[in-house]
Amino acid sequence: MWRYALKESGRWALALLGALLIAAAVSALSVAGATAGPGAYAAALGLKLLAYAQLDFGRSALSGLGVVHELAARGPTTLNLVLYGGLIAILLGAPLGVVLGSGPLRRATAPFVQVASALPVFAAGLALAYAARHLFGWSQVRPLEPSHLDLAGLRALLLPALTVGLAGTAAVQIALRRAAAEVQDSPFRLGLRRLGLSAMEVERAYVGPLVFAGLLSDLGEVMLALLSAAVVSEWVFQCRGIADLFVKSVALHDWNMAALILLVFASVTATAALVGRLSARLLMRAAA
């Protein structure tokens, strides 16, 4: 287990290093004269790497504030969306993945699941927005405020979080279906039955943990789906979070801000993948 943990930690460190280099390369575009030629850009990149080493991520070209300060101010909104969206994804995706990923039902529902999972998240968000505003008369009366979630705040959070949750649901059920497909025809099931264990005991003590470990192994992909959906959701529902800030920063060439957001999103995804793989390994060892 220790060797596996060291190996996965090394992969995590390399992923963070790669994300840091990409962020520095993007941020270097903000240096005056960086686009004048390869030499000027290389010098700008060196300056940014040196600044990053000193934890100086620069200032926003739009607001003039430090990018870390502005990111911290916007962070709670996106955090709420991802947390509530992740909860919805588990509540919806786990039962769907287990039910639709077992036996003949898995094969029968595969085409429908593939179509539903391929539905772009922005289509789901626009459909929810249209239904809420034109069918139910809902309107977002104020921007989503992260500091306090009263009744109006929860109502403003509902549709964006549901959009994120639907994208997460697709990722969760795909991971569970994949894990269930791998375990479904495994020879150990028949061997355990011959040892005298009932089908329910085999499912509860062995198959269930292996399927759940498969979900944990794909935790990084689930997190990536949630963060990607947050970008769409904040744009559709006009939430003032990190994801919305990223879209505006890229559109307006605020490279310092865009670079830091890329670094944060990549770090969160890589860390989720690390935690998921280590947890899956521990779970499989416990079930063995």
C-alpha positions in Angstrom: 0.0 0.0 0.0 2.8 2.4 0.8 4.4 1.8 -2.6 1.1 2.5 -4.3 0.6 5.7 -2.2 4.1 6.9 -3.1 3.4 6.2 -6.8 0.1 8.0 -6.8 1.6 10.9 -4.8 4.3 11.2 -7.5 1.6 11.3 -10.2 -0.2 14.0 -8.2 2.9 16.1 -7.9 3.6 15.8 -11.6 0.1 16.9 -12.4 0.4 19.9 -10.1 3.7 20.8 -11.7 2.2 20.6 -15.2 -0.7 22.8 -14.1 1.7 25.3 -12.6 3.7 25.5 -15.8 0.5 25.9 -17.9 -0.7 28.7 -15.6 2.6 30.5 -15.8 2.6 30.2 -19.6 -0.9 31.8 -19.7 -0.1 34.4 -17.2 3.0 35.4 -19.1 0.8 36.8 -21.8 -0.1 39.7 -19.4 3.5 41.0 -19.4 4.0 44.0 -21.6 5.8 43.1 -24.9 5.5 39.3 -24.2 4.0 38.7 -27.7 6.7 40.6 -29.5 8.6 37.4 -30.2 9.8 34.1 -28.8 12.6 35.7 -26.8 10.3 38.3 -25.2 7.8 35.6 -24.3 10.5 33.4 -22.8 11.7 36.3 -20.7 8.1 37.0 -19.6 7.6 33.3 -18.7 10.8 33.3 -16.6 9.5 36.4 -14.7 6.2 34.7 -14.0 7.8 31.5 -12.8 9.9 33.5 -10.5 6.9 35.4 -9.2 4.9 32.1 -8.8 7.8 30.8 -6.7 7.3 33.8 -4.4 3.5 33.1 -4.3 2.9 36.3 -6.3 0.1 35.6 -8.8 -0.2 39.2 -10.0 -3.2 41.6 -10.2 -6.3 41.5 -12.3 -6.2 43.7 -15.4 -9.9 44.4 -15.0 -10.3 45.3 -11.3 -6.7 46.1 -10.3 -7.1 43.8 -7.2 -4.8 40.9 -6.4 -6.1 37.9 -8.2 -5.9 35.8 -5.0 -8.1 38.3 -3.2 -10.7 38.4 -6.0 -10.7 34.6 -6.3 -11.3 34.2 -2.6 -14.3 36.6 -2.8 -15.9 34.6 -5.6 -14.9 31.2 -4.3 -17.9 30.5 -2.0 -20.4 30.8 -4.8 -18.7 28.1 -6.9 -18.0 26.0 -3.8 -21.7 26.0 -3.0 -22.6 25.0 -6.5 -20.1 22.1 -6.6 -21.0 20.9 -3.1 -24.7 20.9 -3.7 -24.3 19.7 -7.3 -22.1 16.8 -6.0 -24.7 15.9 -3.5 -27.4 15.8 -6.2 -25.0 13.7 -8.4 -24.6 11.1 -5.6 -28.3 10.9 -4.8 -29.3 10.5 -8.4 -26.3 8.9 -10.0 -25.5 6.2 -7.5 -29.0 4.5 -7.6 -29.1 4.9 -11.4 -25.6 3.5 -11.8 -26.3 0.5 -9.6 -29.7 -0.3 -11.1 -28.9 0.3 -14.7 -25.5 -1.3 -14.4 -26.5 -4.8 -13.4 -27.4 -7.8 -15.5 -29.6 -7.7 -18.6 -30.8 -4.2 -17.6 -27.3 -2.9 -18.3 -27.3 -4.0 -21.9 -30.9 -3.0 -22.5 -30.5 0.5 -21.3 -27.0 1.2 -22.7 -28.1 3.1 -25.8 -30.5 5.4 -23.8 -27.8 6.0 -21.1 -25.2 6.9 -23.7 -27.6 9.4 -25.4 -28.6 11.0 -22.0 -24.9 11.2 -20.9 -23.9 12.8 -24.1 -26.4 15.6 -23.7 -24.4 18.9 -23.4 -24.8 20.4 -19.9 -25.5 23.8 -21.3 -28.6 22.3 -23.0 -29.8 21.0 -19.6 -29.1 24.4 -18.0 -31.0 26.3 -20.7 -33.9 23.9 -20.5 -34.1 24.3 -16.7 -33.9 28.1 -17.1 -36.6 28.1 -19.7 -38.9 25.8 -17.7 -38.4 27.8 -14.5 -39.0 31.2 -16.1 -41.7 30.5 -18.7 -43.6 27.5 -17.2 -43.3 28.1 -13.5 -42.9 31.9 -13.4 -39.6 31.8 -11.5 -37.0 34.5 -12.0 -33.7 35.0 -10.3 -34.4 38.2 -8.4 -30.9 38.7 -7.2 -27.4 37.4 -7.8 -26.4 34.3 -5.8 -24.8 35.6 -2.6 -22.4 33.1 -1.0 -22.2 34.7 2.4 -25.7 33.8 3.6 -28.2 31.3 2.1 -31.7 32.3 3.2 -34.8 31.1 1.5 -34.3 33.4 -1.5 -30.7 32.4 -1.7 -31.5 28.7 -1.7 -34.0 29.3 -4.5 -31.4 31.2 -6.5 -29.0 28.3 -5.9 -31.5 25.5 -6.8 -31.4 25.7 -10.6 -27.6 26.3 -11.0 -26.9 23.4 -8.5 -29.3 21.1 -10.3 -27.6 21.8 -13.6 -24.2 21.0 -12.0 -25.8 17.9 -10.4 -27.1 16.6 -13.7 -23.6 16.7 -15.2 -22.3 15.0 -12.1 -25.0 12.4 -12.2 -24.0 11.4 -15.7 -20.3 11.1 -14.6 -21.3 9.1 -11.4 -23.6 6.6 -13.2 -21.0 6.1 -16.0 -18.3 5.3 -13.4 -20.6 2.9 -11.6 -21.8 1.2 -14.8 -18.2 0.7 -15.9 -17.3 -0.8 -12.5 -20.3 -3.0 -12.5 -19.6 -4.2 -16.0 -16.1 -5.2 -15.0 -17.3 -7.1 -11.9 -20.5 -8.6 -13.5 -18.8 -11.5 -15.2 -15.9 -12.0 -12.9 -15.1 -15.7 -12.1 -14.8 -15.0 -8.4 -18.6 -14.7 -8.1 -19.1 -18.3 -9.2 -16.3 -19.4 -6.9 -17.8 -17.8 -3.9 -21.2 -19.3 -4.7 -19.6 -22.7 -4.8 -18.1 -22.1 -1.3 -21.6 -21.8 0.0 -22.2 -18.0 0.1 -25.6 -16.8 -1.0 -26.0 -14.4 -3.9 -26.9 -11.6 -1.5 -23.8 -12.3 0.6 -21.6 -12.2 -2.5 -23.2 -8.9 -3.6 -23.0 -7.2 -0.2 -19.5 -8.3 0.9 -17.6 -8.4 -2.3 -19.3 -7.0 -5.4 -20.7 -3.9 -3.7 -17.3 -2.7 -2.3 -15.6 -3.4 -5.7 -18.2 -1.4 -7.6 -18.0 1.5 -5.1 -14.2 1.4 -5.4 -14.6 1.8 -9.1 -16.5 5.0 -8.5 -13.8 6.3 -6.1 -11.2 5.5 -8.7 -13.0 7.9 -11.1 -13.5 10.6 -8.5 -11.2 12.9 -10.5 -13.4 12.6 -13.6 -16.5 13.3 -11.5 -14.9 16.4 -10.1 -13.9 17.6 -13.5 -17.5 17.1 -14.7 -18.8 19.2 -11.7 -16.3 22.0 -12.3 -16.9 22.1 -16.1 -20.7 22.2 -15.4 -20.2 25.1 -13.0 -18.7 27.1 -15.8 -21.8 26.6 -17.9 -24.2 27.0 -14.9 -22.8 30.2 -13.7 -22.9 31.7 -17.2 -26.6 30.5 -17.8 -27.9 31.7 -14.4 -25.6 34.7 -14.0 -23.9 33.6 -10.8 -20.9 35.6 -9.7 -18.5 32.7 -9.0 -15.1 31.6 -10.0 -16.3 29.8 -13.1 -18.1 32.9 -14.4 -15.0 35.0 -13.6 -12.9 32.5 -15.7 -15.1 33.0 -18.8 -15.0 36.8 -18.5 -11.2 36.8 -17.8 -10.5 34.8 -21.0 -12.9 36.9 -23.1 -11.3 40.1 -21.9 -7.7 38.8 -21.9 -7.2 39.1 -18.1 -4.5 36.5 -18.2 -3.4 36.7 -14.6 -6.8 35.8 -13.4 -7.5 33.1 -16.0 -4.1 31.5 -15.2 -4.8 31.3 -11.4 -8.3 29.8 -12.0 -6.8 27.2 -14.3 -4.3 26.3 -11.6 -7.0 26.1 -8.9 -9.3 23.9 -11.0 -6.5 21.6 -12.1 -5.2 21.3 -8.6 -8.7 20.4 -7.2 -9.2 17.8 -9.9 -5.8 16.2 -9.4 -6.3 16.1 -5.6 -9.7 14.6 -6.0 -8.2 11.9 -8.3 -5.5 11.2 -5.7 -7.9 10.9 -2.8 -10.3 8.7 -4.9 -7.6 6.3 -6.0 -6.1 5.9 -2.5 -9.6 5.4 -1.0 -10.4 2.8 -3.6 -7.2 0.9 -2.9 -8.0 0.9 0.8 -11.5 -0.3 0.2 -10.4 -3.1 -2.1 -7.9 -4.3 0.4 -10.5 -4.3 3.1 -12.9 -6.3 0.9 -10.3 -8.8 -0.1 
